């Protein structure tokens, strides 16, 4: 390394196979009425349906009802909030 060159360190956060975070729904769970839901993310084991690395869905924290699996978090939230009851 010459004068003025600085060593650049790049740190990567350990990639998780599964991730859960709270989601604030527009509508409660259709099965139990709970307002507490989670946005779930998992690695996509089969890429035939979705070519993305991860798949997303919304899950009720009380009764564990799940919304449809989607290729991004926005679509998962939209499907949960606009579902037919």
Steps between C-alpha positions, in 0.01 A plus 500: 500500500627837408494820697147625554345162424269389775392148571127471453316255721159382396294319759196299402218435740449129542224400265210330672290227345190625681402845624193638682402859564182666627251613239227760559200376301218714362257220586495253791541124463180361340508193724568632852481881469857559622674819387847358573656347192849428374663537162687175442795451264667172411741379238326382188575127471323458165538780249247369249215714636702806600845569355598702808745392769244549779124456535275705729164455674300646789420282802263566792680487834201355685346229278789462250279558194719574199448718197613401150871461427642780284830602344523830691385647831277767343296240311470283814367796700265605222357148469439486877335843512282460188390138540142388463337382822 
